[in-house]
Each structure stands twice: as C-alpha cells, then as structure tokens.
C-alpha cells in the first residue's frame, strides 16, 4: 500500500471545499470523519489537544504496533482553522 494512502485533515478539507458544488456528500463525509476523530485529550506524543483536528491517521499493523508515530497525529497548524 502506498505510504500516503491514509486520511489527511488539511488535504481532505481542501478537496471537499473544491468539490462542494459538484459533490456535497463528499464534504459531509470529510467533516463527519474529522469531527469523529478530533482530539479529546492532551497527548504530547501525538501533539493532541482537545478540539484539535486530525492531521494524519495511519491505519494497519505498523500503526497498531507503534512502529510508525502517526497512528493519530494532530501536529498541523492549518487543519483546525480550516475545519
């Protein structure tokens, strides 16, 4: 699987906005997904703070084992304001 085949907050929001006129269901899906995956507690390892929007989420075996640091990563400065 390609390395960048995962959810990205900022990229999803920008794409949803650009396609809003043509496919509003996509925007709804992106917003619902990001709202469900917002940070709920502070965690310095993943740069999480309550209300912060997901920057990147890695799924799969390597993320579950902690071999990649981005299982859920919130270190984005622009995803939350775009949300």
BALOVO-413300 format. One record per residue: residue number from 1; chain; x, y negated, z negated of N, C-alpha, C in turn. Coordinates in nm, 2 decimals, m for minus. Each point is the difference from the previous one (the first is absolute). Example, Ala and Ser with C-alpha at 12.3 -4.5 7.8 and 13.67 -1.06 7.14 Angstrom:
// residues 2
+-----+----+--------+--------+--------+--------+--------+--------+--------+--------+--------+
|   i | ch |   n.px |   n.py |   n.pz |  ca.px |  ca.py |  ca.pz |   c.px |   c.py |   c.pz |
+-----+----+--------+--------+--------+--------+--------+--------+--------+--------+--------+
|   1 |  A |   1.32 |   0.57 |  m0.78 |  m0.09 |  m0.12 |   0.00 |   0.09 |  m0.12 |   0.00 |
|   2 |  A |  m0.04 |  m0.11 |   0.07 |   0.09 |  m0.11 |   0.00 |  m0.08 |  m0.11 |  m0.08 |
+-----+----+--------+--------+--------+--------+--------+--------+--------+--------+--------+
END
This chain:
// residues 83
+-----+----+--------+--------+--------+--------+--------+--------+--------+--------+--------+
|   i | ch |   n.px |   n.py |   n.pz |  ca.px |  ca.py |  ca.pz |   c.px |   c.py |   c.pz |
+-----+----+--------+--------+--------+--------+--------+--------+--------+--------+--------+
|   1 |  A |   0.08 |   0.12 |   0.00 |  m0.08 |  m0.12 |   0.00 |   0.09 |  m0.12 |   0.00 |
|   2 |  A |  m0.03 |  m0.10 |   0.08 |   0.08 |  m0.13 |   0.00 |   0.00 |  m0.07 |  m0.13 |
|   3 |  A |   0.11 |  m0.06 |  m0.03 |   0.02 |  m0.07 |  m0.13 |  m0.11 |  m0.11 |  m0.03 |
|   4 |  A |  m0.04 |  m0.07 |   0.11 |  m0.09 |  m0.11 |  m0.02 |  m0.14 |   0.04 |   0.03 |
|   5 |  A |  m0.04 |   0.12 |  m0.02 |  m0.13 |   0.05 |   0.02 |  m0.07 |   0.01 |  m0.14 |
|   6 |  A |  m0.03 |  m0.12 |  m0.06 |  m0.05 |  m0.01 |  m0.13 |  m0.08 |  m0.13 |  m0.01 |
|   7 |  A |  m0.08 |  m0.02 |  m0.10 |  m0.07 |  m0.13 |  m0.02 |   0.09 |  m0.11 |  m0.04 |
|   8 |  A |  m0.01 |  m0.11 |   0.06 |   0.07 |  m0.12 |  m0.03 |  m0.10 |  m0.11 |  m0.02 |
|   9 |  A |   0.00 |  m0.07 |  m0.12 |  m0.10 |  m0.10 |  m0.03 |  m0.01 |  m0.12 |   0.10 |
|  10 |  A |   0.12 |  m0.07 |   0.01 |   0.00 |  m0.12 |   0.09 |  m0.03 |   0.04 |   0.14 |
|  11 |  A |   0.06 |   0.10 |   0.06 |  m0.03 |   0.04 |   0.14 |  m0.14 |   0.04 |   0.02 |
|  12 |  A |  m0.06 |   0.07 |  m0.10 |  m0.14 |   0.04 |   0.01 |  m0.09 |  m0.12 |   0.00 |
|  13 |  A |   0.03 |  m0.10 |  m0.08 |  m0.08 |  m0.12 |  m0.01 |   0.01 |  m0.08 |   0.13 |
|  14 |  A |   0.12 |  m0.02 |   0.05 |   0.01 |  m0.08 |   0.12 |  m0.07 |   0.07 |   0.12 |
|  15 |  A |   0.02 |   0.13 |   0.01 |  m0.06 |   0.07 |   0.11 |  m0.16 |  m0.01 |  m0.01 |
|  16 |  A |  m0.05 |   0.02 |  m0.12 |  m0.14 |  m0.01 |  m0.02 |  m0.06 |  m0.14 |   0.04 |
|  17 |  A |   0.08 |  m0.10 |  m0.04 |  m0.05 |  m0.14 |   0.03 |   0.00 |  m0.02 |   0.16 |
|  18 |  A |   0.11 |   0.05 |   0.06 |   0.00 |  m0.02 |   0.15 |  m0.11 |   0.08 |   0.07 |
|  19 |  A |  m0.04 |   0.11 |  m0.06 |  m0.10 |   0.08 |   0.07 |  m0.14 |  m0.02 |  m0.06 |
|  20 |  A |  m0.02 |  m0.10 |  m0.09 |  m0.13 |  m0.02 |  m0.07 |  m0.11 |  m0.02 |   0.10 |
|  21 |  A |   0.02 |  m0.08 |   0.10 |  m0.11 |  m0.02 |   0.10 |  m0.04 |   0.12 |   0.08 |
|  22 |  A |   0.09 |   0.09 |   0.02 |  m0.02 |   0.12 |   0.09 |  m0.04 |   0.12 |  m0.08 |
|  23 |  A |   0.06 |   0.01 |  m0.12 |  m0.03 |   0.13 |  m0.09 |   0.00 |  m0.04 |  m0.14 |
|  24 |  A |  m0.11 |  m0.06 |  m0.05 |  m0.01 |  m0.04 |  m0.14 |   0.00 |   0.11 |  m0.10 |
|  25 |  A |  m0.03 |   0.13 |   0.04 |   0.01 |   0.11 |  m0.09 |   0.15 |   0.02 |  m0.04 |
|  26 |  A |   0.09 |  m0.03 |   0.09 |   0.14 |   0.02 |  m0.04 |   0.04 |  m0.09 |  m0.11 |
|  27 |  A |  m0.05 |  m0.13 |   0.01 |   0.03 |  m0.10 |  m0.11 |  m0.06 |   0.05 |  m0.13 |
|  28 |  A |  m0.12 |   0.05 |   0.00 |  m0.07 |   0.05 |  m0.12 |   0.08 |   0.12 |  m0.06 |
|  29 |  A |   0.05 |   0.09 |   0.09 |   0.07 |   0.11 |  m0.05 |   0.14 |  m0.04 |  m0.06 |
|  30 |  A |   0.06 |  m0.09 |   0.06 |   0.13 |  m0.05 |  m0.06 |  m0.02 |  m0.07 |  m0.13 |
|  31 |  A |  m0.10 |  m0.08 |  m0.01 |  m0.03 |  m0.07 |  m0.13 |  m0.04 |   0.10 |  m0.11 |
|  32 |  A |  m0.08 |   0.09 |   0.03 |  m0.04 |   0.10 |  m0.10 |   0.12 |   0.08 |  m0.04 |
|  33 |  A |   0.08 |   0.05 |   0.09 |   0.12 |   0.08 |  m0.03 |   0.09 |  m0.08 |  m0.10 |
|  34 |  A |   0.03 |  m0.13 |   0.04 |   0.09 |  m0.08 |  m0.08 |  m0.06 |  m0.03 |  m0.13 |
|  35 |  A |  m0.13 |  m0.03 |  m0.01 |  m0.06 |  m0.02 |  m0.13 |   0.01 |   0.12 |  m0.09 |
|  36 |  A |  m0.02 |   0.12 |   0.05 |   0.01 |   0.12 |  m0.08 |   0.14 |   0.03 |  m0.05 |
|  37 |  A |   0.10 |  m0.06 |   0.08 |   0.14 |   0.03 |  m0.04 |   0.07 |  m0.12 |  m0.06 |
|  38 |  A |  m0.08 |  m0.10 |  m0.05 |   0.07 |  m0.11 |  m0.06 |   0.06 |   0.04 |  m0.13 |
|  39 |  A |   0.11 |  m0.07 |  m0.04 |   0.06 |   0.04 |  m0.13 |  m0.09 |  m0.03 |  m0.11 |
|  40 |  A |   0.00 |   0.09 |  m0.10 |  m0.09 |  m0.02 |  m0.12 |   0.08 |  m0.03 |  m0.13 |
|  41 |  A |   0.13 |   0.03 |   0.01 |   0.09 |  m0.02 |  m0.12 |   0.14 |  m0.04 |   0.05 |
|  42 |  A |   0.08 |  m0.06 |  m0.09 |   0.13 |  m0.04 |   0.03 |   0.10 |   0.12 |   0.00 |
|  43 |  A |   0.08 |   0.01 |   0.11 |   0.10 |   0.11 |   0.01 |   0.12 |  m0.06 |   0.08 |
|  44 |  A |   0.11 |  m0.04 |  m0.07 |   0.11 |  m0.06 |   0.06 |   0.06 |   0.09 |   0.11 |
|  45 |  A |   0.00 |   0.13 |  m0.01 |   0.05 |   0.09 |   0.10 |  m0.06 |  m0.01 |   0.14 |
|  46 |  A |  m0.13 |  m0.02 |   0.00 |  m0.07 |  m0.02 |   0.12 |  m0.04 |  m0.14 |   0.03 |
|  47 |  A |   0.05 |  m0.10 |  m0.08 |  m0.03 |  m0.14 |   0.01 |  m0.15 |  m0.03 |  m0.01 |
|  48 |  A |  m0.07 |   0.08 |  m0.08 |  m0.15 |  m0.01 |  m0.01 |  m0.03 |  m0.10 |  m0.12 |
|  49 |  A |  m0.10 |  m0.08 |   0.03 |  m0.06 |  m0.09 |  m0.10 |  m0.15 |   0.01 |   0.02 |
|  50 |  A |  m0.08 |  m0.01 |  m0.10 |  m0.15 |   0.01 |   0.02 |  m0.05 |  m0.10 |   0.11 |
|  51 |  A |  m0.07 |   0.06 |   0.10 |  m0.06 |  m0.08 |   0.11 |   0.09 |  m0.01 |   0.12 |
|  52 |  A |   0.12 |   0.04 |  m0.01 |   0.09 |   0.00 |   0.12 |  m0.04 |   0.10 |   0.10 |
|  53 |  A |   0.01 |  m0.04 |   0.13 |  m0.05 |   0.08 |   0.11 |   0.12 |   0.09 |   0.05 |
|  54 |  A |  m0.03 |   0.12 |   0.03 |   0.10 |   0.10 |   0.05 |   0.08 |  m0.05 |   0.12 |
|  55 |  A |   0.13 |   0.01 |  m0.01 |   0.09 |  m0.03 |   0.11 |   0.02 |   0.12 |   0.09 |
|  56 |  A |   0.02 |   0.12 |  m0.07 |   0.03 |   0.12 |   0.08 |  m0.04 |   0.12 |  m0.09 |
|  57 |  A |  m0.05 |   0.10 |   0.06 |  m0.03 |   0.13 |  m0.07 |   0.05 |   0.11 |   0.08 |
|  58 |  A |   0.09 |   0.08 |  m0.06 |   0.05 |   0.12 |   0.06 |  m0.08 |   0.12 |  m0.06 |
|  59 |  A |  m0.04 |   0.09 |   0.09 |  m0.07 |   0.11 |  m0.04 |   0.08 |   0.13 |   0.03 |
|  60 |  A |  m0.03 |   0.11 |  m0.07 |   0.07 |   0.12 |   0.04 |   0.09 |   0.05 |  m0.11 |
|  61 |  A |   0.07 |   0.10 |   0.03 |   0.08 |   0.08 |  m0.09 |   0.12 |  m0.09 |  m0.06 |
|  62 |  A |   0.07 |  m0.07 |   0.08 |   0.11 |  m0.08 |  m0.05 |  m0.05 |  m0.11 |  m0.09 |
|  63 |  A |  m0.11 |  m0.06 |   0.02 |  m0.05 |  m0.11 |  m0.09 |  m0.05 |   0.07 |  m0.13 |
|  64 |  A |  m0.06 |   0.11 |   0.01 |  m0.05 |   0.07 |  m0.12 |   0.12 |   0.04 |  m0.09 |
|  65 |  A |   0.11 |   0.04 |   0.06 |   0.12 |   0.04 |  m0.08 |   0.09 |  m0.12 |  m0.04 |
|  66 |  A |  m0.04 |  m0.12 |   0.04 |   0.08 |  m0.11 |  m0.03 |   0.13 |  m0.02 |   0.08 |
|  67 |  A |   0.01 |   0.07 |   0.11 |   0.12 |   0.00 |   0.08 |   0.00 |  m0.13 |   0.09 |
|  68 |  A |  m0.11 |  m0.06 |   0.02 |  m0.01 |  m0.13 |   0.06 |  m0.06 |  m0.10 |  m0.10 |
|  69 |  A |   0.05 |  m0.12 |  m0.01 |  m0.05 |  m0.09 |  m0.10 |  m0.13 |  m0.07 |   0.03 |
|  70 |  A |  m0.06 |   0.03 |   0.11 |  m0.12 |  m0.08 |   0.04 |  m0.13 |   0.07 |   0.00 |
|  71 |  A |  m0.02 |   0.10 |  m0.10 |  m0.13 |   0.06 |   0.00 |  m0.11 |  m0.10 |   0.00 |
|  72 |  A |   0.00 |  m0.09 |  m0.09 |  m0.08 |  m0.12 |   0.01 |   0.09 |  m0.12 |  m0.04 |
|  73 |  A |   0.02 |  m0.09 |   0.09 |   0.10 |  m0.11 |  m0.02 |  m0.08 |  m0.13 |   0.02 |
|  74 |  A |   0.02 |  m0.10 |  m0.08 |  m0.08 |  m0.12 |   0.00 |   0.09 |  m0.12 |   0.02 |
|  75 |  A |   0.13 |   0.02 |   0.04 |   0.10 |  m0.11 |   0.01 |  m0.02 |  m0.09 |   0.12 |
|  76 |  A |  m0.11 |  m0.05 |   0.03 |  m0.03 |  m0.08 |   0.12 |  m0.04 |  m0.14 |  m0.05 |
|  77 |  A |   0.05 |  m0.11 |   0.06 |  m0.04 |  m0.13 |  m0.04 |  m0.11 |  m0.05 |   0.08 |
|  78 |  A |  m0.04 |   0.06 |   0.11 |  m0.11 |  m0.05 |   0.08 |  m0.12 |   0.09 |   0.01 |
|  79 |  A |   0.00 |   0.12 |  m0.04 |  m0.12 |   0.08 |   0.01 |  m0.11 |  m0.04 |  m0.09 |
|  80 |  A |   0.03 |  m0.04 |  m0.12 |  m0.10 |  m0.05 |  m0.10 |  m0.07 |  m0.12 |   0.05 |
|  81 |  A |   0.07 |  m0.11 |   0.04 |  m0.06 |  m0.12 |   0.05 |  m0.08 |   0.03 |   0.13 |
|  82 |  A |   0.04 |   0.08 |   0.09 |  m0.07 |   0.04 |   0.12 |  m0.13 |   0.07 |  m0.03 |
|  83 |  A |   0.00 |   0.08 |  m0.11 |  m0.12 |   0.07 |  m0.04 |  m0.11 |  m0.09 |  m0.05 |
+-----+----+--------+--------+--------+--------+--------+--------+--------+--------+--------+
END
